[in-house]
Amino acid sequence: MEYTVLTKAYEVDPFLKAAWIAKEFKGLIVDEELEKKLREAINLLRIIEGERCQVKGATQRAFDLKQSIEDIIIEKGWEIYL
């Protein structure tokens, strides 16, 4: 999937759902695991934000979700990697 172009909503949904689930782990798992899951989620969302995604509206949804994940990272005092 490394070079696959995402053109259908069902191709994007797993990325968004995985990131949303990682965000919802806040308060349910230990911080070390939460940080790992949130960073993985950001990487998934970057795929959607990139040139490979051609699904209308997906980029904005990914951006909004990434912002809320980054807010958790900042709240926890962890560094945001670019």
C-alpha positions as CSV (number, residue, x, y, z in Angstrom):
1,M,0.0,0.0,0.0
2,E,3.0,2.2,0.2
3,Y,2.3,3.8,-3.3
4,T,-1.4,3.1,-3.7
5,V,-3.5,6.1,-4.6
6,L,-6.6,6.3,-2.4
7,T,-9.6,7.1,-4.5
8,K,-12.6,5.6,-2.6
9,A,-14.0,6.4,0.8
10,Y,-13.7,2.8,1.9
11,E,-10.0,3.0,1.3
12,V,-9.6,6.0,3.6
13,D,-11.9,4.9,6.4
14,P,-9.6,2.4,8.0
15,F,-6.9,5.1,8.4
16,L,-9.4,7.5,10.0
17,K,-10.9,4.9,12.2
18,A,-7.5,3.7,13.4
19,A,-6.6,7.3,14.3
20,W,-9.9,7.9,16.0
21,I,-9.5,4.7,18.1
22,A,-6.0,5.8,19.1
23,K,-7.4,9.2,20.2
24,E,-10.1,7.5,22.3
25,F,-7.5,5.4,24.2
26,K,-6.8,8.6,26.3
27,G,-7.4,7.7,29.9
28,L,-7.8,4.0,29.1
29,I,-4.2,2.8,28.6
30,V,-0.8,3.8,30.2
31,D,0.8,6.9,28.8
32,E,3.7,5.1,27.2
33,E,1.3,3.0,25.0
34,L,-0.9,6.0,24.4
35,E,2.0,8.1,23.1
36,K,3.0,5.2,20.7
37,K,-0.6,4.8,19.4
38,L,-1.0,8.6,18.9
39,R,2.2,8.8,16.9
40,E,1.2,5.9,14.7
41,A,-2.2,7.6,14.2
42,I,-0.5,10.8,13.1
43,N,1.5,8.8,10.5
44,L,-1.6,7.3,9.2
45,L,-3.3,10.7,8.9
46,R,-0.3,12.1,7.0
47,I,-1.0,9.5,4.3
48,I,-4.5,10.9,3.9
49,E,-3.2,14.5,3.9
50,G,-0.7,13.6,1.2
51,E,-0.9,13.5,-2.6
52,R,-2.0,9.9,-2.6
53,C,-5.5,10.6,-1.3
54,Q,-8.0,11.8,-3.8
55,V,-11.2,11.4,-1.7
56,K,-13.2,14.6,-1.4
57,G,-13.3,15.8,2.2
58,A,-10.9,13.2,3.6
59,T,-8.0,15.7,3.8
60,Q,-10.0,18.0,6.0
61,R,-11.3,15.2,8.2
62,A,-7.7,13.9,8.6
63,F,-6.4,17.4,9.4
64,D,-9.1,17.9,12.1
65,L,-8.4,14.6,13.7
66,K,-4.7,15.1,13.6
67,Q,-5.1,18.5,15.4
68,S,-7.1,16.9,18.2
69,I,-4.4,14.2,18.5
70,E,-1.7,16.8,18.6
71,D,-3.7,18.6,21.3
72,I,-3.5,15.5,23.5
73,I,0.2,15.2,22.8
74,I,0.8,18.8,23.9
75,E,-1.5,18.3,26.9
76,K,0.6,15.4,28.0
77,G,3.8,17.4,27.6
78,W,5.2,15.2,24.8
79,E,7.2,16.6,21.9
80,I,5.5,16.8,18.5
81,Y,7.7,15.4,15.8
82,L,7.4,16.9,12.3
